[in-house]
Amino acid sequence: MDEGLDTFALDIPPNFQRDLLAGRSPVIQLNVDATRMTQAFTGSGYVQNIVSGEVTEFLQRYRAESDLPIDRERNEWPTAFVID
C-alpha cells in the first residue's frame, strides 16, 4: 500500500477458520488507502459487507441462492452469460 498500488488490503490471520468454528471472535483487519477518499469510504463499506456476509454464511453452513440477472442456460462458452 505504501507504493500506492492498492486501495485495500485484507489481513486474515492464521487459524481464522479454526478460531471461528471454536466460537472465538477472530479479527480481520481491513487496511484502506485513505488518500483515495471516495474509493476508501465507499469501498470499505462494500468490503465489510462482503466479508461479513461470507463469514455469516460459512458459520450457518448455508449459502443463499441468488437471483442473477443472467440466463446461464441459453449460451455456451465463450458467451456463457446473457444479460436479460
C-alpha positions, -999 to 999 in steps of 0.1 A, spaced: 0 0 0 29 23 6 36 23 -31 1 34 -40 -8 3 -60 -36 -10 -38 -65 7 -22 -75 -21 1 -56 -49 19 -75 -75 38 -55 -93 65 -70 -126 76 -50 -140 104 -36 -176 106 -61 -201 121 -90 -177 114 -113 -206 104 -103 -227 134 -109 -199 158 -142 -190 142 -155 -226 144 -143 -228 180 -167 -199 189 -139 -173 193 -141 -139 176 -111 -136 154 -104 -102 139 -100 -95 102 -81 -63 95 -90 -41 65 -63 -16 56 -75 13 35 -55 38 15 -74 70 26 -56 92 0 -83 79 -24 -111 93 -3 -141 83 -23 -129 48 -30 -118 44 6 -152 54 20 -174 35 -4 -152 5 -9 -145 -1 27 -183 -4 33 -186 -29 4 -157 -50 16 -170 -51 51 -204 -62 39 -189 -89 16 -167 -103 44 -195 -102 69 -218 -120 46 -193 -147 37 -184 -153 74 -221 -155 83 -229 -179 55 -199 -201 65 -210 -202 101 -245 -211 92 -232 -236 66 -257 -221 42 -252 -202 10 -283 -183 -1 -293 -188 -37 -290 -155 -55 -311 -145 -85 -286 -134 -111 -297 -111 -139 -284 -136 -164 -295 -168 -180 -268 -193 -179 -287 -219 -198 -291 -202 -232 -255 -199 -244 -223 -218 -244 -187 -207 -240 -173 -181 -247 -206 -162 -244 -217 -180 -214 -239 -153 -199 -267 -133 -214 -279 -102 -196 -317 -101 -196 
